[in-house]
Amino acid sequence: MGFGGFSKTGFNMLKWLYPGMKVKRWLFLAVVGVLLVSLGLALIINIKLLSVFEQAFMRSVYLFTGELRTPVTVLNGVIIILLGVFLITLGVRQMIRSIVSVILPEETDNLVEIVYQSRQLHRGARVVVIGGGTGLATLLRGLKRYTCNITAIVTVADDGGSSGRLRTEMGILPPGDIRSCLVALADTEPLMEKLFQYRYKNLEGLAGHSFGNLFIATMTEITGDFEQAIKESSKVLAIRGQVLPSTLESVVLHAQMADGTEITGESDITRAHRRINRVFLQPENAPANSEAVEAIANADIVVLGPGSLYTSILPNLLVKGIAEALEATKALKLYVCNVMTQPGETDGYTASDHAKAIVDHVGRRVIDYVLVNDEEVPAHLAEKYREQGAFAVEPDVAKIAQIGPQPIPARLISETDLVRHDSRKLAGAVMRLILQARPRPERMLWLEPLLSKLLGGGRR
């Protein structure tokens, strides 16, 4: 309760009447509109207003006198109502534009579109994606066009580059893959995205670090909590969804190679260029992030990948509680196979080899479907990648089906000078699977015409 029984809210409301707010004139216009609508209704339904006001109004407006319910008077009432509605609409519209011009000065003309998209996106499917690296970021860029209910569960086993240095020097979880996912889900100006992805080159001590990694590391120091730092960074970037580390424990990835040797550390595993037999985490009982487990339980679909099989996807599934949550959830479970093999990690792998590696590590019940590209890689790009030791992943759908999951072949390659998933095609395939494999929730019915328009209604 405020001064003299007047609340703080009441004082804040009075601030709208302060000079320079550019609201009073439009508020007055809307009030005049309300009065005109009231007067018009009174004339039509023959309700007497205050006699002095009514007589003054009638003498100044009407040329003819007579009963209030004469056709001329009724028509005048309708005209007055229409004028009042016009003034109300104009006043409210200009008040909103005046407020928006301060909050979002560059988006004033797109206000209706912004509100519409926001409302529809919040009705979208609940999608959980699991992985790390650029592959996951590609999928997220496409998904945010369909829904805001996105949860990215990201590996924290990275120990190379800027993330590895910050992990060693500051004792925090590696921020690199999390930063990439935050930027991919960002709904901010392109300049902010460039800022978070900017990598220092020549500054002593900072060379190799990205601004986004340093920002998250600094936020961790300020808040005293890595998870809270991610949430605060999410606010800065205004992301659509949330990004969660799969575990809050500091874990190290180990690999047992086909030749019997054991290699420690994600970056060393890839550099070894030997066939991997299996990977595991230390400590083995590192618990899953409880928010990640909850997101999996409530999802409409859980997507594994795309991304590095052994160093981005499996490290998440090996966290204690993640695979168990996948087995228990009623959500659809989709694995997105990579388009190209990864030198030093999946040399010679077909699509079924990728799926089998996941099943061998965490069991059959974590995958229902395997989305695999069956579009031929252009010859000039295939040659370019062959020189680097990478080849197109063979879509051996029959062998995938023998393992257990249902294969979904689709044309998924982007039309650029790089062979990678197209974010729109990939996200569209994920959303189409939800609509085809499950009864359509009412909150998602609006997606069908959008998907038909974007994807042509057929297989892509």
Secondary structure as a PSIPRED ss2 file (coil, helix, strand):
# PSIPRED VFORMAT (PSIPRED V4.0)

   1 M C   1.000  0.000  0.000
   2 G C   1.000  0.000  0.000
   3 F H   0.000  1.000  0.000
   4 G H   0.000  1.000  0.000
   5 G H   0.000  1.000  0.000
   6 F C   1.000  0.000  0.000
   7 S C   1.000  0.000  0.000
   8 K H   0.000  1.000  0.000
   9 T H   0.000  1.000  0.000
  10 G H   0.000  1.000  0.000
  11 F H   0.000  1.000  0.000
  12 N H   0.000  1.000  0.000
  13 M H   0.000  1.000  0.000
  14 L H   0.000  1.000  0.000
  15 K H   0.000  1.000  0.000
  16 W H   0.000  1.000  0.000
  17 L H   0.000  1.000  0.000
  18 Y C   1.000  0.000  0.000
  19 P C   1.000  0.000  0.000
  20 G C   1.000  0.000  0.000
  21 M C   1.000  0.000  0.000
  22 K C   1.000  0.000  0.000
  23 V C   1.000  0.000  0.000
  24 K H   0.000  1.000  0.000
  25 R H   0.000  1.000  0.000
  26 W H   0.000  1.000  0.000
  27 L H   0.000  1.000  0.000
  28 F H   0.000  1.000  0.000
  29 L H   0.000  1.000  0.000
  30 A H   0.000  1.000  0.000
  31 V H   0.000  1.000  0.000
  32 V H   0.000  1.000  0.000
  33 G H   0.000  1.000  0.000
  34 V H   0.000  1.000  0.000
  35 L H   0.000  1.000  0.000
  36 L H   0.000  1.000  0.000
  37 V H   0.000  1.000  0.000
  38 S H   0.000  1.000  0.000
  39 L H   0.000  1.000  0.000
  40 G H   0.000  1.000  0.000
  41 L H   0.000  1.000  0.000
  42 A H   0.000  1.000  0.000
  43 L H   0.000  1.000  0.000
  44 I H   0.000  1.000  0.000
  45 I H   0.000  1.000  0.000
  46 N C   1.000  0.000  0.000
  47 I C   1.000  0.000  0.000
  48 K C   1.000  0.000  0.000
  49 L C   1.000  0.000  0.000
  50 L C   1.000  0.000  0.000
  51 S H   0.000  1.000  0.000
  52 V H   0.000  1.000  0.000
  53 F H   0.000  1.000  0.000
  54 E H   0.000  1.000  0.000
  55 Q H   0.000  1.000  0.000
  56 A H   0.000  1.000  0.000
  57 F H   0.000  1.000  0.000
  58 M H   0.000  1.000  0.000
  59 R H   0.000  1.000  0.000
  60 S H   0.000  1.000  0.000
  61 V H   0.000  1.000  0.000
  62 Y C   1.000  0.000  0.000
  63 L C   1.000  0.000  0.000
  64 F C   1.000  0.000  0.000
  65 T C   1.000  0.000  0.000
  66 G C   1.000  0.000  0.000
  67 E C   1.000  0.000  0.000
  68 L C   1.000  0.000  0.000
  69 R C   1.000  0.000  0.000
  70 T C   1.000  0.000  0.000
  71 P H   0.000  1.000  0.000
  72 V H   0.000  1.000  0.000
  73 T H   0.000  1.000  0.000
  74 V H   0.000  1.000  0.000
  75 L H   0.000  1.000  0.000
  76 N H   0.000  1.000  0.000
  77 G H   0.000  1.000  0.000
  78 V H   0.000  1.000  0.000
  79 I H   0.000  1.000  0.000
  80 I H   0.000  1.000  0.000
  81 I H   0.000  1.000  0.000
  82 L H   0.000  1.000  0.000
  83 L H   0.000  1.000  0.000
  84 G H   0.000  1.000  0.000
  85 V H   0.000  1.000  0.000
  86 F H   0.000  1.000  0.000
  87 L H   0.000  1.000  0.000
  88 I H   0.000  1.000  0.000
  89 T H   0.000  1.000  0.000
  90 L H   0.000  1.000  0.000
  91 G H   0.000  1.000  0.000
  92 V H   0.000  1.000  0.000
  93 R H   0.000  1.000  0.000
  94 Q H   0.000  1.000  0.000
  95 M H   0.000  1.000  0.000
  96 I H   0.000  1.000  0.000
  97 R H   0.000  1.000  0.000
  98 S H   0.000  1.000  0.000
  99 I H   0.000  1.000  0.000
 100 V H   0.000  1.000  0.000
 101 S H   0.000  1.000  0.000
 102 V H   0.000  1.000  0.000
 103 I H   0.000  1.000  0.000
 104 L C   1.000  0.000  0.000
 105 P C   1.000  0.000  0.000
 106 E C   1.000  0.000  0.000
 107 E C   1.000  0.000  0.000
 108 T H   0.000  1.000  0.000
 109 D H   0.000  1.000  0.000
 110 N H   0.000  1.000  0.000
 111 L H   0.000  1.000  0.000
 112 V H   0.000  1.000  0.000
 113 E H   0.000  1.000  0.000
 114 I H   0.000  1.000  0.000
 115 V H   0.000  1.000  0.000
 116 Y H   0.000  1.000  0.000
 117 Q H   0.000  1.000  0.000
 118 S H   0.000  1.000  0.000
 119 R H   0.000  1.000  0.000
 120 Q H   0.000  1.000  0.000
 121 L H   0.000  1.000  0.000
 122 H C   1.000  0.000  0.000
 123 R C   1.000  0.000  0.000
 124 G C   1.000  0.000  0.000
 125 A C   1.000  0.000  0.000
 126 R C   1.000  0.000  0.000
 127 V E   0.000  0.000  1.000
 128 V E   0.000  0.000  1.000
 129 V E   0.000  0.000  1.000
 130 I E   0.000  0.000  1.000
 131 G E   0.000  0.000  1.000
 132 G C   1.000  0.000  0.000
 133 G H   0.000  1.000  0.000
 134 T H   0.000  1.000  0.000
 135 G H   0.000  1.000  0.000
 136 L H   0.000  1.000  0.000
 137 A H   0.000  1.000  0.000
 138 T H   0.000  1.000  0.000
 139 L H   0.000  1.000  0.000
 140 L H   0.000  1.000  0.000
 141 R H   0.000  1.000  0.000
 142 G H   0.000  1.000  0.000
 143 L H   0.000  1.000  0.000
 144 K C   1.000  0.000  0.000
 145 R C   1.000  0.000  0.000
 146 Y C   1.000  0.000  0.000
 147 T C   1.000  0.000  0.000
 148 C C   1.000  0.000  0.000
 149 N C   1.000  0.000  0.000
 150 I E   0.000  0.000  1.000
 151 T E   0.000  0.000  1.000
 152 A E   0.000  0.000  1.000
 153 I E   0.000  0.000  1.000
 154 V E   0.000  0.000  1.000
 155 T C   1.000  0.000  0.000
 156 V C   1.000  0.000  0.000
 157 A C   1.000  0.000  0.000
 158 D C   1.000  0.000  0.000
 159 D C   1.000  0.000  0.000
 160 G C   1.000  0.000  0.000
 161 G H   0.000  1.000  0.000
 162 S H   0.000  1.000  0.000
 163 S H   0.000  1.000  0.000
 164 G H   0.000  1.000  0.000
 165 R H   0.000  1.000  0.000
 166 L H   0.000  1.000  0.000
 167 R H   0.000  1.000  0.000
 168 T H   0.000  1.000  0.000
 169 E H   0.000  1.000  0.000
 170 M H   0.000  1.000  0.000
 171 G C   1.000  0.000  0.000
 172 I C   1.000  0.000  0.000
 173 L C   1.000  0.000  0.000
 174 P C   1.000  0.000  0.000
 175 P C   1.000  0.000  0.000
 176 G H   0.000  1.000  0.000
 177 D H   0.000  1.000  0.000
 178 I H   0.000  1.000  0.000
 179 R H   0.000  1.000  0.000
 180 S H   0.000  1.000  0.000
 181 C H   0.000  1.000  0.000
 182 L H   0.000  1.000  0.000
 183 V H   0.000  1.000  0.000
 184 A H   0.000  1.000  0.000
 185 L H   0.000  1.000  0.000
 186 A E   0.000  0.000  1.000
 187 D C   1.000  0.000  0.000
 188 T C   1.000  0.000  0.000
 189 E C   1.000  0.000  0.000
 190 P H   0.000  1.000  0.000
 191 L H   0.000  1.000  0.000
 192 M H   0.000  1.000  0.000
 193 E H   0.000  1.000  0.000
 194 K H   0.000  1.000  0.000
 195 L H   0.000  1.000  0.000
 196 F H   0.000  1.000  0.000
 197 Q H   0.000  1.000  0.000
 198 Y C   1.000  0.000  0.000
 199 R E   0.000  0.000  1.000
 200 Y C   1.000  0.000  0.000
 201 K C   1.000  0.000  0.000
 202 N C   1.000  0.000  0.000
 203 L C   1.000  0.000  0.000
 204 E C   1.000  0.000  0.000
 205 G C   1.000  0.000  0.000
 206 L C   1.000  0.000  0.000
 207 A C   1.000  0.000  0.000
 208 G C   1.000  0.000  0.000
 209 H C   1.000  0.000  0.000
 210 S E   0.000  0.000  1.000
 211 F H   0.000  1.000  0.000
 212 G H   0.000  1.000  0.000
 213 N H   0.000  1.000  0.000
 214 L H   0.000  1.000  0.000
 215 F H   0.000  1.000  0.000
 216 I H   0.000  1.000  0.000
 217 A H   0.000  1.000  0.000
 218 T H   0.000  1.000  0.000
 219 M H   0.000  1.000  0.000
 220 T H   0.000  1.000  0.000
 221 E H   0.000  1.000  0.000
 222 I H   0.000  1.000  0.000
 223 T H   0.000  1.000  0.000
 224 G C   1.000  0.000  0.000
 225 D C   1.000  0.000  0.000
 226 F H   0.000  1.000  0.000
 227 E H   0.000  1.000  0.000
 228 Q H   0.000  1.000  0.000
 229 A H   0.000  1.000  0.000
 230 I H   0.000  1.000  0.000
 231 K H   0.000  1.000  0.000
 232 E H   0.000  1.000  0.000
 233 S H   0.000  1.000  0.000
 234 S H   0.000  1.000  0.000
 235 K H   0.000  1.000  0.000
 236 V H   0.000  1.000  0.000
 237 L H   0.000  1.000  0.000
 238 A C   1.000  0.000  0.000
 239 I E   0.000  0.000  1.000
 240 R C   1.000  0.000  0.000
 241 G C   1.000  0.000  0.000
 242 Q E   0.000  0.000  1.000
 243 V E   0.000  0.000  1.000
 244 L E   0.000  0.000  1.000
 245 P E   0.000  0.000  1.000
 246 S C   1.000  0.000  0.000
 247 T C   1.000  0.000  0.000
 248 L C   1.000  0.000  0.000
 249 E C   1.000  0.000  0.000
 250 S C   1.000  0.000  0.000
 251 V C   1.000  0.000  0.000
 252 V E   0.000  0.000  1.000
 253 L E   0.000  0.000  1.000
 254 H E   0.000  0.000  1.000
 255 A E   0.000  0.000  1.000
 256 Q E   0.000  0.000  1.000
 257 M E   0.000  0.000  1.000
 258 A C   1.000  0.000  0.000
 259 D C   1.000  0.000  0.000
 260 G C   1.000  0.000  0.000
 261 T C   1.000  0.000  0.000
 262 E E   0.000  0.000  1.000
 263 I E   0.000  0.000  1.000
 264 T E   0.000  0.000  1.000
 265 G C   1.000  0.000  0.000
 266 E H   0.000  1.000  0.000
 267 S H   0.000  1.000  0.000
 268 D H   0.000  1.000  0.000
 269 I H   0.000  1.000  0.000
 270 T H   0.000  1.000  0.000
 271 R H   0.000  1.000  0.000
 272 A H   0.000  1.000  0.000
 273 H C   1.000  0.000  0.000
 274 R C   1.000  0.000  0.000
 275 R C   1.000  0.000  0.000
 276 I E   0.000  0.000  1.000
 277 N E   0.000  0.000  1.000
 278 R E   0.000  0.000  1.000
 279 V E   0.000  0.000  1.000
 280 F E   0.000  0.000  1.000
 281 L E   0.000  0.000  1.000
 282 Q E   0.000  0.000  1.000
 283 P C   1.000  0.000  0.000
 284 E C   1.000  0.000  0.000
 285 N C   1.000  0.000  0.000
 286 A C   1.000  0.000  0.000
 287 P E   0.000  0.000  1.000
 288 A C   1.000  0.000  0.000
 289 N C   1.000  0.000  0.000
 290 S H   0.000  1.000  0.000
 291 E H   0.000  1.000  0.000
 292 A H   0.000  1.000  0.000
 293 V H   0.000  1.000  0.000
 294 E H   0.000  1.000  0.000
 295 A H   0.000  1.000  0.000
 296 I H   0.000  1.000  0.000
 297 A H   0.000  1.000  0.000
 298 N C   1.000  0.000  0.000
 299 A C   1.000  0.000  0.000
 300 D C   1.000  0.000  0.000
 301 I E   0.000  0.000  1.000
 302 V E   0.000  0.000  1.000
 303 V E   0.000  0.000  1.000
 304 L E   0.000  0.000  1.000
 305 G C   1.000  0.000  0.000
 306 P C   1.000  0.000  0.000
 307 G C   1.000  0.000  0.000
 308 S C   1.000  0.000  0.000
 309 L H   0.000  1.000  0.000
 310 Y H   0.000  1.000  0.000
 311 T H   0.000  1.000  0.000
 312 S H   0.000  1.000  0.000
 313 I H   0.000  1.000  0.000
 314 L H   0.000  1.000  0.000
 315 P H   0.000  1.000  0.000
 316 N H   0.000  1.000  0.000
 317 L H   0.000  1.000  0.000
 318 L C   1.000  0.000  0.000
 319 V C   1.000  0.000  0.000
 320 K E   0.000  0.000  1.000
 321 G C   1.000  0.000  0.000
 322 I H   0.000  1.000  0.000
 323 A H   0.000  1.000  0.000
 324 E H   0.000  1.000  0.000
 325 A H   0.000  1.000  0.000
 326 L H   0.000  1.000  0.000
 327 E H   0.000  1.000  0.000
 328 A H   0.000  1.000  0.000
 329 T C   1.000  0.000  0.000
 330 K C   1.000  0.000  0.000
 331 A C   1.000  0.000  0.000
 332 L E   0.000  0.000  1.000
 333 K E   0.000  0.000  1.000
 334 L E   0.000  0.000  1.000
 335 Y E   0.000  0.000  1.000
 336 V E   0.000  0.000  1.000
 337 C C   1.000  0.000  0.000
 338 N C   1.000  0.000  0.000
 339 V C   1.000  0.000  0.000
 340 M E   0.000  0.000  1.000
 341 T C   1.000  0.000  0.000
 342 Q C   1.000  0.000  0.000
 343 P C   1.000  0.000  0.000
 344 G C   1.000  0.000  0.000
 345 E C   1.000  0.000  0.000
 346 T C   1.000  0.000  0.000
 347 D C   1.000  0.000  0.000
 348 G C   1.000  0.000  0.000
 349 Y C   1.000  0.000  0.000
 350 T C   1.000  0.000  0.000
 351 A H   0.000  1.000  0.000
 352 S H   0.000  1.000  0.000
 353 D H   0.000  1.000  0.000
 354 H H   0.000  1.000  0.000
 355 A H   0.000  1.000  0.000
 356 K H   0.000  1.000  0.000
 357 A H   0.000  1.000  0.000
 358 I H   0.000  1.000  0.000
 359 V H   0.000  1.000  0.000
 360 D H   0.000  1.000  0.000
 361 H H   0.000  1.000  0.000
 362 V H   0.000  1.000  0.000
 363 G C   1.000  0.000  0.000
 364 R H   0.000  1.000  0.000
 365 R H   0.000  1.000  0.000
 366 V H   0.000  1.000  0.000
 367 I C   1.000  0.000  0.000
 368 D C   1.000  0.000  0.000
 369 Y E   0.000  0.000  1.000
 370 V E   0.000  0.000  1.000
 371 L E   0.000  0.000  1.000
 372 V E   0.000  0.000  1.000
 373 N E   0.000  0.000  1.000
 374 D C   1.000  0.000  0.000
 375 E C   1.000  0.000  0.000
 376 E C   1.000  0.000  0.000
 377 V C   1.000  0.000  0.000
 378 P C   1.000  0.000  0.000
 379 A H   0.000  1.000  0.000
 380 H H   0.000  1.000  0.000
 381 L H   0.000  1.000  0.000
 382 A H   0.000  1.000  0.000
 383 E H   0.000  1.000  0.000
 384 K H   0.000  1.000  0.000
 385 Y H   0.000  1.000  0.000
 386 R H   0.000  1.000  0.000
 387 E C   1.000  0.000  0.000
 388 Q C   1.000  0.000  0.000
 389 G C   1.000  0.000  0.000
 390 A C   1.000  0.000  0.000
 391 F C   1.000  0.000  0.000
 392 A E   0.000  0.000  1.000
 393 V C   1.000  0.000  0.000
 394 E C   1.000  0.000  0.000
 395 P C   1.000  0.000  0.000
 396 D C   1.000  0.000  0.000
 397 V H   0.000  1.000  0.000
 398 A H   0.000  1.000  0.000
 399 K H   0.000  1.000  0.000
 400 I H   0.000  1.000  0.000
 401 A H   0.000  1.000  0.000
 402 Q H   0.000  1.000  0.000
 403 I H   0.000  1.000  0.000
 404 G C   1.000  0.000  0.000
 405 P C   1.000  0.000  0.000
 406 Q E   0.000  0.000  1.000
 407 P E   0.000  0.000  1.000
 408 I E   0.000  0.000  1.000
 409 P E   0.000  0.000  1.000
 410 A E   0.000  0.000  1.000
 411 R C   1.000  0.000  0.000
 412 L C   1.000  0.000  0.000
 413 I E   0.000  0.000  1.000
 414 S C   1.000  0.000  0.000
 415 E C   1.000  0.000  0.000
 416 T C   1.000  0.000  0.000
 417 D C   1.000  0.000  0.000
 418 L C   1.000  0.000  0.000
 419 V C   1.000  0.000  0.000
 420 R C   1.000  0.000  0.000
 421 H E   0.000  0.000  1.000
 422 D C   1.000  0.000  0.000
 423 S H   0.000  1.000  0.000
 424 R H   0.000  1.000  0.000
 425 K H   0.000  1.000  0.000
 426 L H   0.000  1.000  0.000
 427 A H   0.000  1.000  0.000
 428 G H   0.000  1.000  0.000
 429 A H   0.000  1.000  0.000
 430 V H   0.000  1.000  0.000
 431 M H   0.000  1.000  0.000
 432 R H   0.000  1.000  0.000
 433 L H   0.000  1.000  0.000
 434 I H   0.000  1.000  0.000
 435 L H   0.000  1.000  0.000
 436 Q H   0.000  1.000  0.000
 437 A H   0.000  1.000  0.000
 438 R C   1.000  0.000  0.000
 439 P C   1.000  0.000  0.000
 440 R C   1.000  0.000  0.000
 441 P C   1.000  0.000  0.000
 442 E H   0.000  1.000  0.000
 443 R H   0.000  1.000  0.000
 444 M H   0.000  1.000  0.000
 445 L C   1.000  0.000  0.000
 446 W C   1.000  0.000  0.000
 447 L H   0.000  1.000  0.000
 448 E H   0.000  1.000  0.000
 449 P H   0.000  1.000  0.000
 450 L H   0.000  1.000  0.000
 451 L H   0.000  1.000  0.000
 452 S H   0.000  1.000  0.000
 453 K H   0.000  1.000  0.000
 454 L H   0.000  1.000  0.000
 455 L H   0.000  1.000  0.000
 456 G C   1.000  0.000  0.000
 457 G C   1.000  0.000  0.000
 458 G C   1.000  0.000  0.000
 459 R C   1.000  0.000  0.000
 460 R C   1.000  0.000  0.000
